Amino acid sequence: MIQMTTKKSESTLVGLEIEAGSVAAAEIRTNGTPKLLATAIAPLGTDVFHEGEVTDPDALAEALRQLFAEHKLSRRVRLGIANQWVVVRTLRLPAIEDPTELETAVRFQAQEQIPMPLDQAILDHRVVGGAPPEEGAPPKIDVVVVAARRDMIASLLKPLRSAGLDPIGVDLSAFGLIRALGGSAPAAQPAGEAAQVHTATLYCHLGDVSNLAVAKGRSCLFTRVSPVGLEGFGEELSASTGAAPEHSRMWLSHVGLGAPVSEIEGDPNIVAAARSTLELGASSLLDEIRLSLDFYGAQEGAVPVDRVVLCGPGSVIGGLAEEMQSVLGIPIEVGRPEALSGLDQAQAARLTLSYGLALER
């Protein structure tokens, strides 16, 4: 575990991100300029959390209870969610200034766009920009709508409350990712200014699963969660070598995609298997990115993507960013929040999402 401590106040908030194998927390003072106060990472059993859903709530509650007690973290938390049961759509609507009228319009349009009964869903929306008015037509706005089943959210919050935490909110992990790495870019633009921004960024958070988000500034235009991730890579290596899951992920990081296999220390058979697993995994990840870019690009008014930011635990795998760039033909950089620069690369990569979740929205 990692700990950084300083004086705390009631204005602090902890961004909490859970994935298969570990839980990460970042505490931030939220009044005025955000200040990182503490970070912590703790392991989870392999059967506690899987593909964005809790599979052992009692074990998760106990792990959270120990983590927050040991590091004396604030009990006020914002939880990130990222799984394939969350639906995100971008709607183009008439520019409506009244919030109540806009919410009514969003719910009306969402009935056709969201593949779940809205009375069983938690619905949220954000204006992310718009289109210049066409001649003789009123201006329009683009609204990102997020829908999640109430029972799924309840299953995530139950172990937090059992651990004595106070979940003040649940946020889409993609939004936290963009806040963490999107700098000081504005959250949205007025409809008449949307055309001034010509490009967008694809953020790729490679953790137990892959969290992909296209953003213009700090506005999320598209997001998708893919099961391709380190959890699957580790399981494949474990199956082929017999190594324990936690050791398999260590081997993947050790071997990487950069140095020739003959120059890497360790059991030659495991090294070769790890390299093969990473090559296949990188190919699958690239397929997911292409698919996501194609799907996003087919949307009305899609802004072209001109760069990729790779982050999350998988971003420390040597040679991965270079391999992806050579295939995609788009500049790829590894992203780390400046506030986490005092930590080593692996810690900062794991805490990126937690940090973004704690930032003001």
C-alpha positions in Angstrom: 0.0 0.0 0.0 1.0 3.6 -0.5 0.3 6.5 1.8 0.9 10.3 1.6 -0.6 12.2 4.5 -1.2 15.9 5.3 -3.8 17.9 7.2 -7.3 17.2 6.0 -10.6 19.1 6.2 -14.3 18.4 5.6 -13.8 19.5 2.0 -11.9 16.4 1.1 -13.1 13.7 -1.2 -11.8 10.3 -2.1 -11.9 9.0 -5.7 -12.4 5.2 -5.4 -11.7 2.8 -8.3 -12.1 -0.9 -8.0 -10.9 -3.4 -10.5 -10.1 -7.1 -10.6 -7.1 -7.6 -8.3 -6.9 -4.3 -6.5 -8.6 -1.2 -5.2 -7.2 2.3 -5.6 -8.1 5.5 -3.7 -6.9 9.1 -4.0 -8.0 11.8 -1.6 -8.2 15.4 -2.7 -9.0 18.7 -1.0 -11.7 20.0 -3.2 -12.2 23.7 -2.2 -10.3 26.1 -4.5 -7.3 24.6 -6.2 -7.4 20.8 -5.9 -4.6 19.4 -3.7 -3.7 15.7 -3.5 -3.7 14.7 0.2 -3.3 10.9 0.2 -3.2 7.8 -2.0 -3.6 4.1 -1.2 -3.6 0.9 -3.2 -4.6 -2.5 -1.8 -4.8 -6.0 -3.4 -8.1 -7.8 -3.8 -8.7 -11.6 -4.1 -9.1 -12.9 -7.6 -12.8 -13.7 -7.0 -13.9 -10.4 -5.5 -14.5 -8.2 -8.6 -14.8 -9.2 -12.2 -15.5 -7.1 -15.4 -16.8 -4.1 -13.5 -19.1 -6.0 -11.1 -18.9 -7.1 -7.5 -18.7 -10.9 -7.1 -17.9 -11.1 -3.3 -19.4 -8.1 -1.5 -18.3 -9.2 1.9 -14.7 -9.5 0.9 -14.8 -6.2 -0.8 -16.3 -4.5 2.2 -13.6 -5.9 4.5 -10.8 -4.8 2.1 -12.2 -1.3 2.0 -12.7 -1.2 5.7 -9.0 -2.1 6.3 -7.7 0.3 3.6 -9.6 3.3 4.8 -8.8 2.6 8.5 -5.1 2.0 7.9 -4.6 5.1 5.8 -7.1 7.3 7.7 -8.8 8.3 4.5 -11.9 10.5 4.4 -15.1 8.4 4.4 -16.6 10.7 1.7 -16.1 8.9 -1.6 -17.0 9.1 -5.3 -17.1 5.7 -6.9 -16.2 5.1 -10.6 -18.1 2.6 -12.7 -17.0 1.0 -15.9 -18.7 -2.0 -17.2 -20.6 -3.2 -20.2 -24.0 -2.7 -18.5 -23.6 1.1 -18.6 -25.1 2.7 -21.7 -23.8 6.0 -23.1 -25.4 7.8 -26.0 -24.9 11.3 -27.5 -28.1 13.0 -28.5 -28.4 16.1 -30.7 -31.3 18.2 -29.4 -32.7 21.8 -29.9 -30.8 24.3 -27.7 -33.0 24.4 -24.5 -31.9 26.7 -21.7 -34.4 25.7 -19.1 -32.9 22.7 -17.2 -36.3 21.2 -16.4 -37.4 21.3 -20.1 -34.0 19.9 -21.2 -34.3 17.0 -18.8 -37.8 16.2 -20.1 -36.5 16.3 -23.7 -33.5 14.1 -22.8 -35.8 11.5 -21.2 -38.2 11.5 -24.1 -35.4 10.9 -26.7 -33.6 8.4 -24.4 -36.7 6.1 -24.5 -35.7 5.3 -28.1 -31.9 5.3 -27.6 -31.4 3.5 -24.3 -31.9 -0.3 -24.4 -33.3 -0.6 -20.9 -36.6 0.4 -19.2 -36.0 3.9 -17.9 -38.0 3.3 -14.8 -35.4 0.7 -13.8 -32.5 3.0 -14.7 -30.5 5.9 -13.2 -30.2 8.5 -15.9 -27.8 11.4 -16.1 -26.9 13.9 -18.8 -24.4 16.6 -19.7 -24.3 19.2 -22.4 -20.9 18.7 -24.2 -21.2 21.3 -27.0 -23.3 21.7 -30.1 -23.5 22.6 -33.8 -23.6 26.0 -35.4 -27.2 26.9 -36.4 -28.1 26.2 -39.9 -29.8 28.9 -42.0 -33.4 29.2 -40.9 -33.1 26.6 -38.2 -32.6 27.0 -34.4 -29.2 26.1 -32.8 -28.7 22.6 -31.5 -26.7 21.1 -28.7 -25.0 17.7 -28.1 -26.0 16.0 -24.9 -24.2 12.9 -23.5 -26.7 10.6 -21.7 -25.5 7.9 -19.3 -27.9 5.2 -18.1 -27.2 2.4 -15.6 -29.5 -0.1 -14.0 -30.5 0.7 -10.5 -29.9 -2.8 -9.2 -26.3 -2.8 -10.6 -25.5 0.5 -8.9 -27.0 -0.7 -5.7 -24.8 -3.8 -5.8 -21.7 -1.6 -6.1 -22.7 0.7 -3.3 -23.7 -1.9 -0.8 -20.2 -3.1 0.2 -19.1 0.6 0.4 -21.8 1.3 3.0 -21.0 -1.9 4.8 -17.4 -0.7 5.1 -18.7 2.5 6.7 -18.1 4.8 3.7 -20.3 7.6 2.6 -20.7 7.4 -1.2 -21.6 10.9 -2.2 -21.8 10.0 -5.8 -21.2 7.5 -8.6 -19.5 8.7 -11.7 -18.6 7.2 -15.1 -15.0 6.2 -14.9 -14.5 7.7 -18.4 -15.4 11.1 -17.0 -12.9 10.8 -14.2 -10.3 9.7 -16.8 -10.8 12.8 -18.9 -10.7 15.1 -15.9 -7.4 13.5 -14.8 -5.7 14.0 -18.1 -7.7 16.6 -19.9 -5.9 19.5 -18.2 -7.7 22.8 -17.9 -9.7 22.5 -21.1 -13.3 23.7 -20.8 -16.0 21.2 -20.0 -18.2 22.3 -22.9 -18.6 25.0 -25.6 -21.6 27.0 -26.6 -23.3 25.6 -29.7 -22.0 28.5 -31.9 -18.4 27.8 -30.9 -18.4 24.1 -31.4 -16.9 24.3 -34.9 -13.8 26.1 -33.5 -12.4 22.8 -32.2 -11.5 20.5 -35.0 -9.9 17.5 -33.3 -10.5 15.2 -30.3 -8.4 12.8 -28.2 -9.0 9.1 -27.6 -8.1 8.1 -24.0 -7.3 4.4 -23.5 -7.2 3.3 -19.9 -5.8 -0.3 -19.9 -6.6 -1.9 -16.6 -8.4 -5.2 -15.9 -10.6 -4.1 -18.8 -10.1 -1.4 -21.4 -11.9 1.9 -20.8 -12.0 4.0 -24.0 -13.2 7.6 -24.2 -13.2 10.2 -27.0 -13.1 13.7 -25.7 -13.0 17.3 -27.0 -11.4 19.3 -24.3 -13.0 17.9 -21.1 -16.2 17.0 -22.9 -16.8 13.2 -23.3 -18.2 12.6 -26.8 -18.0 8.8 -26.8 -17.1 6.0 -24.4 -17.0 2.3 -24.4 -15.8 -0.5 -22.1 -14.1 -3.5 -23.6 -13.4 -6.8 -21.8 -9.9 -6.8 -23.4 -7.5 -6.0 -20.6 -4.9 -7.2 -18.2 -7.2 -9.5 -16.3 -7.6 -11.6 -19.5 -3.9 -11.3 -20.4 -3.0 -12.6 -16.9 -5.5 -15.5 -17.1 -4.1 -16.6 -20.4 -0.5 -16.5 -19.2 -1.5 -18.4 -16.1 -3.3 -21.1 -18.1 -0.3 -21.6 -20.4 2.5 -21.6 -17.7 0.8 -22.5 -14.4 2.0 -19.2 -12.8 -0.3 -17.6 -10.2 -2.4 -14.8 -11.5 -0.6 -12.1 -9.5 2.8 -13.4 -10.8 1.5 -13.5 -14.3 0.8 -9.8 -14.3 4.3 -9.2 -13.0 5.8 -11.3 -15.8 3.8 -9.3 -18.4 5.2 -6.0 -17.0 8.7 -7.5 -16.8 8.8 -8.9 -20.3 7.0 -6.1 -22.2 7.2 -5.6 -25.9 10.4 -3.6 -26.2 13.6 -5.6 -25.7 14.3 -8.8 -27.6 13.2 -11.9 -25.8 16.8 -13.2 -25.7 17.9 -10.2 -23.6 15.2 -10.6 -20.9 16.1 -12.3 -17.6 14.0 -15.2 -16.3 12.7 -18.6 -17.3 12.9 -18.7 -21.1 9.7 -20.5 -21.4 7.7 -18.1 -19.3 9.4 -15.1 -21.0 8.4 -16.5 -24.4 4.9 -17.2 -23.3 4.5 -13.7 -21.8 5.7 -12.1 -25.0 3.3 -14.1 -27.0 0.4 -13.2 -24.7 1.3 -9.5 -24.9 1.5 -9.6 -28.7 -1.9 -11.2 -29.0 -3.3 -8.9 -26.4 -2.0 -5.8 -28.1 -3.5 -7.0 -31.4 -6.9 -7.5 -29.7 -6.7 -4.1 -28.0 -5.9 -2.4 -31.4 -8.9 -4.2 -32.9 -11.1 -2.7 -30.1 -9.7 0.7 -30.7 -10.3 0.6 -34.4 -13.9 -0.7 -33.8 -14.5 2.1 -31.3 -13.1 4.8 -33.6 -15.2 3.5 -36.5 -18.4 3.5 -34.4 -17.6 7.0 -33.0 -16.8 8.3 -36.5 -20.2 7.3 -37.8 -22.0 9.6 -35.3 -23.4 12.8 -36.6 -21.0 15.7 -36.2 -18.1 13.4 -35.0 -14.9 15.4 -34.4 -11.8 13.6 -35.9 -9.4 12.0 -33.5 -5.8 13.1 -33.9 -4.1 11.5 -30.9 -4.3 8.7 -28.4 -3.4 8.9 -24.7 -2.6 5.6 -23.1 -2.9 5.3 -19.4 -3.7 2.9 -16.6 -1.7 -0.1 -15.3 -1.1 -1.4 -18.8 0.6 1.8 -19.9 3.8 0.9 -18.0 4.3 -2.2 -20.2 7.4 -1.3 -22.2 7.0 -1.0 -25.9 3.2 -1.1 -25.9 2.6 2.5 -26.8 5.2 2.3 -29.6 3.6 -0.9 -31.0 0.2 0.7 -31.0 1.4 3.8 -32.7 3.1 1.9 -35.5 -0.1 0.1 -36.3 -2.7 2.8 -35.8 -0.6 5.6 -37.4 -1.9 8.1 -34.8 0.4 9.7 -32.3 0.3 7.9 -29.0 1.5 9.3 -25.7 1.5 7.9 -22.2 -0.6 10.0 -19.8 0.1 10.7 -16.1 -1.6 13.4 -14.0 0.9 16.0 -12.9 -0.3 15.7 -9.3 0.9 12.0 -9.3 4.4 12.8 -10.6 6.0 12.2 -7.2 5.0 8.5 -7.4 6.7 5.8 -9.4 5.2 5.0 -12.8 3.3 1.9 -11.7 1.7 3.7 -8.8 0.8 6.8 -10.8 -0.7 4.6 -13.6 -2.9 2.7 -11.1 -4.1 5.9 -9.4 -4.9 7.9 -12.5 -8.6 7.1 -12.5 -9.0 7.5 -8.7 -7.4 10.9 -8.9 -9.8 12.0 -11.7 -12.8 10.7 -9.9 -12.0 12.9 -6.9 -11.7 16.1 -9.0 -14.6 18.5 -9.1 -16.9 17.8 -12.0 
